[in-house]
Every structure is written in structure tokens, then in C-alpha cells.
Amino acid sequence: MPLRFAIKTPPHHGAWTDYLDIWRAADDMDVFESAWNFDHFYPLTEPTTGPCMEAWVTLAALAQVTSRIRIGCMVHGMHYRHPAVTANMAASLDIISGGRFNLGLGAGWHEAESGAYGIELGTVKERLDRFEEGIEVIVSLLGNETTTFSGEHYQLLDARCEPKSIQRPHPPIVIGGKGKRRTLRAVARWASMWDVNFIPPADLPEYLDVLAGHCAAVGRDVDDITIMAHVRWSSDLDSGGAAQQAAAYGDAGADVVVFSMVQPFAVARLEPLAESLRRLT
């Protein structure tokens, strides 16, 4: 299958009207298959005290100004919301978007914002334990009439999630992270897509071998999982250079390259990139 492309607009340090314009424009350009934001409350670039919009609210609004492109977040931190809340939000957003929603999930990592808000993050082991339980809860709620679950972090009794999502049994799950032992095992078990983030192209084949091993252990074909890699799309990276980086990821085994925009968030940057990408395909 040919290499595919997506955009990502981190919702920090930008104007809401710019995000709207970029997503509308990407929706009109068939070279882009999906558009993404991120799930943080503090900016990830300086100044970290600057503005940062919330992921789910912005996604719901962006769903209404697009009609073709698939939408999602790379990725929602499990510890920020109870998984039952996440499941209900995911089902609603899938309905709002007309079945175009990809459900991105991760264990969480941002200590500063978690500590500032008093949201327990925990050790790496605790994060992953919580993450694995949370995925089970979400998948069950989206797929079953009722869910009863008894875990260390979450307990549910005859819990319901209605209405169900358009995509059945649930929207495609995207798992973000690069832990070889547990994160990639979770990808093999639950994910339709793996967000490798910014792993260098030269390192990607090693990770894919590990993922293939986890897939074999659970009886899955690794080729059934879409591999998504990121290019940092800064203003000093011209469209030709961005396309070359994308091609390197494709050669290394990625299926989709996500261009993660670094401000300025300007729709004028989109068309030159699209033209360069069309020449790759």
C-alpha cells in the first residue's frame, strides 16, 4: 500500500481560527488521510505557561468543520479521565464525526501538568498497569451492553455506555508509546494503529521486529497494524525536506507519516507540502 499522510496541530500557542482553517484546508486535500491534535493542558514548547486548548472539546468542534478526513488525538492520557468517561466521550465523538474518529490512547507521561492539577500519574509500572486496565474497560463498554470489571485501579458494576459508536465494535484504537515490553504488547493485543511518535527511521525496523514478536504471541499478523510515524514540521523545514523525511519513514516500514506542525499555524504552509507529497505517490 502506498505511503499515506496526515497532519497534526498541537493546540498550543495558536489561534483557534488558524486550527479551523488548517483542518478545513486539509479536509479538501485528498493527500491527507487524517488530522490530529494532542491531549495536554500545558504547552509542550516554550513558554510552557502559554495557552493550550483541551483535546476533546476541540476535536468535537473540528469534526463539525470537516467531512472527509479522519480525526483523532495522539494520544489521550489514560490517567486524565476515568476510562468509563473516555468510552462515553469516544462513542459520542464517533457519532458527531459520522464515524471518522480514531481513538488514541496512552499511559500518560507529563509530570508537570499532572502534579500541578493533583492528578495522580504514578510510577512507570503504575501508569502501565492503569493503562492496560483502562483499555479493557473502554473496549468492553464500547462493545458490550454492560460491563462489570474488578481491577486494582478501576471497578465497574453492570456499567453501560449508550449510545454506541457508529464504528463497531468500537472506533479504531491508536496506542502511542515505544516501550518494547509492555506498550508494544498492548499494541499487539488491542490496537489497529501504533503511534511511534518520533522514533528515528533507522531505529524503526528494530521496534517492528519486537512488535511482530508480540503479535505472534497473541495470534495477530503485524501487517494488520498501521504504523504511524511523525515528522516535526517546523517553519524552517521546506516542503521538499519534509517529503524526504516522510520517504525515509516509508522505507523503514511506516504506513502513515504525520506532519506535526510547529507554529506558526498557517494554512499557507499546507499546499506546498501537499504538492511535494503528491510527487512521492
C-alpha angles and dihedrals in degrees: 000000000000119000111270131208141218140174131228126200110191102213096232132104091005140104119254091229090058092054089050092051094047095049092046090051093046089050088059094049112078092201089077117070100183145008128215145187131189136249109238136117096205124053116259093216130054129316090044088185090064130102123299124174124218117260106224096044093050092046091054090052094044090051088063095054094048131060109176112028120086115241136208150133126259090236144338112215109236094215095057095070136021107259091238088059090046091051092052092047091049093051092048093047092049089054093045091051095046093247097313099118126119113196110224116196134180139166095246129243113182105115097178098058094037091052094044091053095041092242110150112240101167132184121324090260092050091049092052094044089052091044094053092047091047094054091052090051094048095047092048095047093049094045106035136057092234135009130207114183133169115190139142093262105024135037124184130176120200088328121180134205113195138207099033123226121267091238109071137252082002140316114288110280119230115195118199125202141073106232104138098207107042109008094051089044088056090049090054092049103043116005132099088186136028119211104209091180112198102345106149113253091242091059097046098085091058091054091046090055090053091048090050089055092052090047092052090052092057097037099254131133109238088216088069089069119081112226114216122191131183134233115196100233104203125170091252092058108087121216093255092053091047091052091050091054089049091052090052090055091048091053089050094054108273119141099194129028117205117206104214105204120225113201139302090079098208126158089211089073092062104069097054089050091048091052092051091048093050088059089057091057 
